């Protein structure tokens, strides 16, 4: 679909540029001049192409429906956010595969993580985890790419929600037949 729209857009730009060039010669041309006659023909073709492309773009964009887990919606329709279920708190989640990042057992919405401040570190840093009765960050969060231990959290592990996600008690949007191969 993107390729079709890109092709249509490129054709319309080309047609528009040709029509501008054709208009450069004006209408008081010499009909005996073959270049002038050709430019009029090109201008007419450019106008026809521009109109055809415009009609094609309008018909394509009107018929596009976006299919997602929330259902099928036209691109210009508003989509409602699904309701958020009850947050699952203080549950020790099983991991589905080895090295899976632990799931967040509390609400994380509104906890800001910016380049200057990470609210997760208020509870989970090496300095605060005991007082906050929180899980301590593992040593892997303090390693750089070459395995050297850093004094602070590694920049590649700083944005916690890239890997760790909170859990809510929602009905699954789609079914899953996932089977952990380690359990076989």
N, C-alpha and C positions, 0 to 999 in steps of 0.2 A: 504494500500500500504506500509506504514512504517513497519507494522508487517511482511509482506512478505519479505521485504528487510532485516529486522532484523533476521528472521528465516534463510534466505539464507546465510547471513553473519556468523551466529553462526554455521551453518552446515559446511561452508567452513573452519572455524577456527578449528572445531573439526576434520574434515578430514585431514587438514594439520598437526595437532598435532599427529594424529595417524600415518600418513606417516613418520613423523620424528622419532617416537618411533620405527616403523617397520624398518626403515633404520639403526637404532642403532645396530641391530644384524648383519648387513652386508650380503653379498651374499655367503660367504663361511660358510654356516650353515650345520648342520648335518641333512640330509633328514630323518634320522631315529628318529629325535627329534620332537615330535608332536608340541611343542611350536614353533619351528622354522618354521614348515610348516604352522601353524596357523598365525604366524606373516607375512609370505609371502602373505597369502590369505588376511589378513587385509590390508597390504600395497597395494595390487592390488585394493581392494575395495575402499581404501582411495583415490587412484589416480583417479579411475573412478568417485567417488563422487565429488572430487575436480573439475574435468573437467566438470561434469554435472552442478555443482553449478555455475561455471564460465560462462558456456553457458547460464544458466538460468538468471543470473544477467545481462549479455549482452543483452539478448532478452527483459528483463523487462525494462531496462533503455532506450533502443532504442524506445520502444513503449509508453513511458509516455509522455502525453501532459498535460500541466498545463492549466486549464480553470480559467480565472479570468475576471474581468470587462473590461480588455483591450483586451480580446479575448483569443483564444487558441494558445499556443505556446509550442514547445518542450522545455524541460528543458535546453538543451544546446544552444538554440537560444537566440539571444539578443532581448530585449524588449525595444521599444522606449517609452520614457516618453511622456504622452499626453501633448499637448500644454496647457499652463496656460492662462486662459481667462483674461479679464480686472478685475482689483481689484475693488471691490465695496467700495467706500469711503464715510464716513460721512453719513451713512444711519442708521436709528434707526430700527434694525431688531426686528420683533415680535418674541416672545418666543413660542416654540411649546408645552412646558409642564412646569408645575410649578417647580421652582428651577433649570431651565435650565441655565447654565452659559451664560452670554452675549457673543455674537459673536464679533470678532475683526473687527472694521470698517476701517481698514487700512492694508497696506502691512506689514507683520511681518517677511518675509524672511530676513535672515541676522541679525536679532536681537538675540544676544547671551544671553543664560541663562546657566550659569555655577554655580558651588558651590560657587564661589567667587564673581560673578557679574551677575546681572539680569538687562538687559537694559529696561525692561518694567517699572521698578521702577523709571527710570529717569523722566517719565511723570506721572505715576499713583500712586506714593507714597504719603503719607500724607503731606510730605514737599513740593512736586512739583506740585501737580495736579492743583492748582489755576493758577500758572504762565504759565503752559503748556496748559491751557484750555482743560484738559483731565478729564476723569471720575475718581473719587476717588475710591480707593479700598474699598470694604465694610468691616465692622467690622468682618465678619466671617473669613476674611483672617488673622486676628490677634488672633484667638482663638486656644487653644490647644485642644486635644481630650476630656479633662474633662471640657471644657467650660471656662477656665481661660484666661483672656485677656493678651496677650504678648505685649512687647514694639516694637518688630519687627515682620515681616511677619512670620507666622507659617511655619515650614519646610514642612508640608504637603500641603501647598498652594503656595510654593515658585516657582515651575515650572509651570508657567502660561499656557503654551500651552498643558498641560495635559487635561485641561478643556475648555479653550478658543481657538477658531479657527478662522482664517481669512476667509473671503468669497470672492469668485470670481464669475464672471458671466459666468459660464460654462454650457453647455448642460448636463443634468443629464445622468449618465452612464446607469442607469436602472430606470424604472418607479416606482412610489410609489403611493399607495392608502392610505397613512397615514391620519387618521382623529383624530383631537384632541378631546378627550372625554370630555374635559371641555366645548367645544362649543355646545354640545348637549343640 
